[in-house]
Amino acid sequence: MFIVALCSTCGGVGRTTVTAGLSSALGRKGRRVLAIDLDPQNMLGLHLGINLLSDGLATSSGDTWMETSWRTSDGVDFVPFGNPSADVAWQLEVELKRDPGWLSQRLSRLDFPDEGIVLIDSARLPSRWGEAARHAADLTLFLGHPDPGSLGGFDALSRGSKSQDNIAFLLNDVDPTRTLHRDALLLARNRWPDTCLQYPIHRDEAVAEALAHGQSIFDYATRAQAAHDLQGVATWLLNRHSMTAR
């Protein structure tokens, strides 16, 4: 299986929205997909059309965590984070500090096909949840907005990564009519030509409208620009998986 951690250093960059969109896009392409919510905010289910759930990864023990999974209309298996008590959440933080490979070990015991893809919606960095996601991932996809804050975060992450082979940068919510956004996209492409996806996800009101209607953007607005962009990133992930599997 190919494990992708979606991370960010800033809040509000659309990490959960993109995780849900990519999960649906890959599921519609016939791939076996497992989407994992590794953020205590526990919001990925809402974006996948499932009400907020109390049981999940953080409230289960041992190998029972997959018993909390759900199946979406796009054929995506989804594991919520859950809503643990304060004591349980604290114990998990202690466990992650002791064993950063906690999630890796759980995933290694999964009966999941080699061609399957696991998408992890990680809590923003720096956090123990975020580091657990990166530790488990074959590829870390960093999301940001086309602004100086996100580009600065990209730069720090790029310099702090031991290898550039397992990281990629994706700009989200890009408005090509804004000079700042065009300049930020050009800068990112030139500064990180090997790690920055050459095409972004554009700003599109259909994304928020689809969420408000409780639908996937692919059902709500098939021809929306964001739907097209998400399909493109999903295809890129499949190609990346194929290259890794060789």
N, C-alpha and C positions, 0 to 999 in steps of 0.2 A: 504494500500500500504506500501511497505517496501522501505525506503529512505536511500540510501547509498551515503555518501560524500567521494570522493576520494581526499585526501589532501597530501601535502608534505611540508617540511620546506626548501627544496633545489630545485632549478630549474634544468631542464634537466634530471629528473629521469624517464621520460616516463609516467607521470600521464595522459596526454591527450590520448596518444596511448593506454594505458591500458583501459581507460574509453571507448574508441571507440571499442576496441576488446571485452570487456566484454558485451557491449551493443549488439553487433552483435551475440555473443555466446548465450546470453540469448534469443534474438529474435528468433534465429534458434531453440531454445528448446521449442518454442511455447509460451513463456511468453510475456505479454504486457510490453513493456519497454518504459520509457521516459528518454531520455538523455538530460541533461541541461548543457549548457556551462555557468559557473559562473566565467569566467576568462576574463578580459578585452582584452587579446590577441586574443580572438575570433577565436581560431584555431580548435576547436573540429569538426566543419563541414567539414574541409579539410580531417580529418582522417576518417570521415564517408562517404567520397565520394561526398560531396556537396561543391560547390564553396563558398568562403568567402562571408558572407551575411551582409548587412548593418542594416537590421531590426532584432530585437530580444528582449530578456528579458529587456535589459537596455534602449531600445528606446520606449517601450510600456508603457501604463498607466493602472492602475486598473487591471481588469481581461481580458484585451485584449491581454495579452502576449502569450496565446496559439494560437492566430491567426497568429503568426509568425512561427509556428512549421512546420516542414517538415517530410516526411515519407521516410525512407531509403529502399533500396532493401531488407534488412533483416527484415523489418517490425517494425523498431524502430522509434518512434516519437522523434523528435529532435528539441530543442529550442536553437537557437544561442544566444550568448551574445548580438550581435549587435555592431554597431559602433556609439555610441553616441557622440555628440559634447562635447567639454571640459566643457561647462557650465552644460550640463545635467549630465555628469559623476560626476562633483563636487556635484551637488544637490543630486545624489544618495548616494554618500559617506556620506553626511550630514544626509540623511534619515536613512541609516544603523547605524550611530552612535546613532541616536535618538531611533531607533526601531530595535534591533538585530533580532527580529522575523519577519522581513519583508518578507523573503522568506517562512518561515513556514506558514504564513497567506495565501499567494498565493496558496501554495500547498494544504492547508486544504480545499480550495474551489474547488479543482479539482474533476471532476466526473471520478474517476479512480478506477479500480477494486481492491479488497483487495489483490488478488494474484499478482497484478502488482508490478513492481520494478522501482524505480526512481534512476538514477545514476547522480550524480552532479560532474562535472569536476570543482573543485574549484581552485581559485587563490591560490598561495602558501602562507603559513602562515609565519609570522603574517600579516594578512590583514583583513579588515572588510568583504570582500567577503568570505574569508575563514571561518571567525567566523560565518557568516550568514549560510554557508553551514553546519557547525558543529551543529549549533543551530537547524536546520531543520531535521537533520539526525537521523535515528534509529541506524545507525552504521557508524562510521568513519573509513575508510580504509586508513591508512597512507602508502605511497609508498616511497621507498628509494633504493639507490644503495648499494651493498655490500662493503661499505667503512666506515671509522671512522666517517665522517661527518654525514652520514645518521643514523648510529647507535647512535651517540650522540644526534641527533634530536629525535630519537625514545625514548631514555632514558628520555629526558626532557619532552616529551609529556606524557609518561607513568606516571612520577611522578606528572605532573601537572593536570592529569585527575582525576575527583572526583570518577569515576567508571571505572573499567576495563572491564565491561560487554559490553560496546558499542564502543569499539575500537579494531582494529586489525592492524597488521603490515604485509606488503608484500614487499619482496625484488624482485627487477626487474633487468633485464639485467645481470644475474649471469652467469659467465663463469667458469664452474667447473674445467677447466684446470689450472686456476690461484689459487695459494696457498692463496692469500689474500682473494679471493672470497669464497673459501671453509671455511677458518677460520671465516670470517664474518658471513656466514650462520650458522655455528655451534654455534658461540657465540650468535647469535640472537635466535636460537632455545632453547638454554640452559637458557638464561637470561629471555626470555619472553615465556615460554612454553605454556601459556594459550592464548596469544594474537598474537604471531607470526605464520603465516601460515607455516606449516611444509614443504611445497613445494614452491619453488620460480618460477618466470618466467625467463627462461634461455635466454641468449644472442642469437639472431638468426637474420642473415642477411635478412631472408625472410620478416621481419617486415618492414624494410626500403624499400625493393624492392616492396612490396605490395603497400606501400604508393606512391612510385614513379609511379606505374602503375594505381593509382587511384582505387585500389581494396581492398576489405576486405582480410585479410590474409587467411580466410577460403575459399575464392574463388581462391586466387593466389597460395597458397601452403597448401592444406588441411592437409598434413601429416607433416608439419613443427613442430619443437619442441615447438615453441612459441604458435602455434595454439592449440596444446595438453595442454600446461600449462594454457592457457586462458580458455579452456573448463573445466579444473579442478577447477580453481578459481570460474567460473560461477556455477558449481555444488555445491561448498562449500557455495556460497552465497544463493543458493536455499535452502540448508539444514539449513542454519542459519535463513533464513526467516521462514521456517517451525517451527523451535524451538521457534522463537519469537512469532509466531501466536498462539501457544498452550495456 
